[in-house]
Amino acid sequence: MAGDLTDDPDREDRRNRILLAYVEALEEGREPDRSQLLEEYPDLRPDLEVFLAGHDEMARLTAPLRAATGGEAHGLIERLREEPDDPSTGLGELGDFRLLREVGRGGMGVVYEAEQISLRRRVALKVLPFAAAIDPRRLQRFKAEALAAAHVQHEKIVPVFAVGCERGVHYYAMQFIEGQSLAALIAELRGLRDERRDASAVTEAAIARPGSASGGGTTSVATTISRERSSERRQYFERVAGLGRQAALALEHAHQTGIVHRDVKPGNLLLDLRGQLWVTDFGLAQVTGDVGLTISGEMLGTLRYASPEQLLARRGIVDHRSDIYSIGATFYELLTLRPPFDGRDRNALIRQIADDEPAPPRSLEPQIPAELETIVLKALRKEPADRYATAQEMADDLQRFLDGRPILARRPTPWERLRAWSRRHPAVVGTGVAALILLSAASLVSTAIVRREQARTLAEQRKAEAAYRREHQRAEEAEARFRLARRAVDELIRASEEELAHRPGMEGLRKRLLGSALAYYREFIAERRSDPDAQAELRDTTRRVETILADLAVLRAAGQLYLLIQPTALDDLRLDEGQRSKVAELSARAAVRWTEAFGDPARLPRPAERVRIALEQARANEAEVDLILTPPQRIRLRQIALQSEGPAAFREPEVVEALGLTTGQRERIRAIEEEALFDQIREMQSGKPPEEAGNPAMGQILAILTAEQARRWNELAGDPIRGPLSAFPMPFRPQREPRRERR
């Protein structure tokens, strides 16, 4: 055998690359020149010769089986079993063993079904691959596996019969277990679930499955278990618990002898024809005190079923409790038909096993008993100290479940889960503690600041409350003033509507009252813009007043007829005799129509009808006046009408816009107008006709205007009319008799 290669890693890598290239060439159908290979690498010649000799021997042994295909291979195997002494049926011999068929292949070797010639019994022969035989470390592990399995004598652990090396081929013989692995069983159950096949289809598939050792025996067990899982769930769960108990007892025996399996998974747990479980493949087993085969940072075992400490290669921590974790992972998958963690790549799987908790089995299969779920999840705890202390304790809990007695395992409390999480994430916990300390210090400082700020805030709050009370009082007072002013304005509107609406000749006074009310309401709207309810109510009243004023505008235009019967206006317009005659006739007709409509108080129309009739007569009168007068006379008549309105003319929108009156001017004009209005009302109450009241207010208003505004007013009103002119002519009602003194 070649010398130790571990002292020269570069030489070992060169040899492995050469052997890999040689095997790949053979698989592609090319036969490399062996002589040339040996001459090209003289320093590796001893290793290469060992490999080539072993390869030739295995090729000779398996040549008959490779040549046969399908039914021929199956028939050849059957003849070997029926006629073991017939040399013509041999596939090849390796020492005392005749090879029958390959039943499995893994990282630590190839397993064949074979016959031990001397004892005429069937065995499982595990052979070390040729390339692996050259690697001293792998060869040592292979021997350690055989040694470990040979030293463990238990009814549920596959026993070793013999160990040897024949023509450079290392092997050891074990008891042949006719059946299938739990991995194959899980695959069948998963296929039944996914493809929704019935029990008969499962049976047919199992019978036809290549590699079945005994045809109907194995499949009958799989069929029974499949039927239990689909229709007899309680019995299926009890079977799984029983298998888990058998595995735990077998591994407990191994642990007692100082051996840790380190590769417990569905593929290494066999189910025989009687439904009994066998533990096999101690290729990665660790014997107490022997750590020479495990280097720091080396991960051993199948990744998906490895424990967190095994996965992270924590030297000195991987012990028998790692096997307990792997039992839990295996039977978790048998219960749910999915592994505890299903990461798609190595990094994702490592992260899940190290940090994540597996989904509770009952969330995937609600019918799983809660006690069985608790047992499996306890075995899968991240920290070894949180799992079962021994495999025997796990087996005892499974037996309690089978007996219907309370189990000892308990679900972790929230505090235990938090503690376990903290152990897995010490950096996060450290950062959190540091942050907590900083927060505590900041809290002490902020407390002092807050107290000082609270005192200042309290003083400011008291000031704000006092200011609020004062503001609230002012608001109440303003509201009271507003309501008082509104009642006064509403009284103007009421008086206009009730007292003056249907009295001939009072349109001018009514218009002035309504105009004042409208101005006040617009100011109210501006002041109450923050009160939506008041805004809506004020706008309704404003629209009503504006509608009345629109009608009054019509009456205002038609009211020019009243000016045409006044001599001063007729003279100023320079009407000829014909025009004067037509105006007189129009005035007479208007008086007749007015008398017919409103002369008899007993037959007065309804208020709305009276307004309609008045508007129709006003429009008719206006049309006839336009026919009588020339265009210049019509312009002059409007100027005279504007002069006749007196101070009220400065409230007309067109006048305000034309003059460009400021807010201050408008307020002063309104004050003068109101004073003149009250003087006029007092004079009317004293019995003096309005036209005799004079108009001193106009002089005061004209004094307020600027020179430019005065010029524009002259353009609008024209030359002042000479002679008396009644501002509120009332030609269609009897003149009031002089007041008599009371005696």
Buried (B, 14 or more C-beta within 10 A) or exposed (E): EBEEBEEEEEBBEBBBEBBEEBBEEEEEEEEBEEEEBBEEBEEBBBBBBBBBEBBBBBEBBBEBBEEBEEEEBBEBBEEBEEEBEEEEBBBBBBBBBBBBBBBBEBEBBBBBBBBBBEEEBBBBBBBBBBBBBBBBBBBEBBBBBBBBBBBBEBEBBBBBBBBBBBEBBBBBBBBBBBBBBBBBBBBBBEBBEEEEBEBEEBBEBBBEBEEBBEEEBBBBBBBBBBBBBBEEBEBBBBBBBBBBBBBBBBBBBBBBEBBBBBBBBBBBBBBBBEBBBBBBBBBBBBBEEBEEBBEEEEEBBBBBBBBBBBBBBBEEBBBBBBBBBBBBBBBBBBBBBBBBBEBEEEEEBBEBBBEEBBBBBBEBBEEBBEBBBBBBBBBBBBBBEBBBEBBBBBBBBBBBBBEEEEBEBEEBEEEBEEBBBEEBEEEEBEEEEEEEEEEEEEEEEEEEEEEEEEEEEEEEEEEEEEEEEEEEEEEEEEEEEBEEBBEEBBEBBEBBBEEBBBEEBBBBBBBBBBBBBBBBBBEBBEBBEEEEEBBEBBBEBBEBBEEBBEBBEBBBBBBBBBBBBBEBBBEBBEBEEEBBEBBEEBBEBBBEBBEEBBEEEEEEEEEEEBBEBBBEBBEBBBEBBEEBBEEEBBEBBBBBBBBBBBBBBBBBEEBBEBBEBEEEBBEBBBEBBBEBBEBBBEBBEEEBEBBEBEBEBBEBBEEBBEEEBEEBBEEBBBEEBEEEBBBBBBBBEEEEEEEEEEE
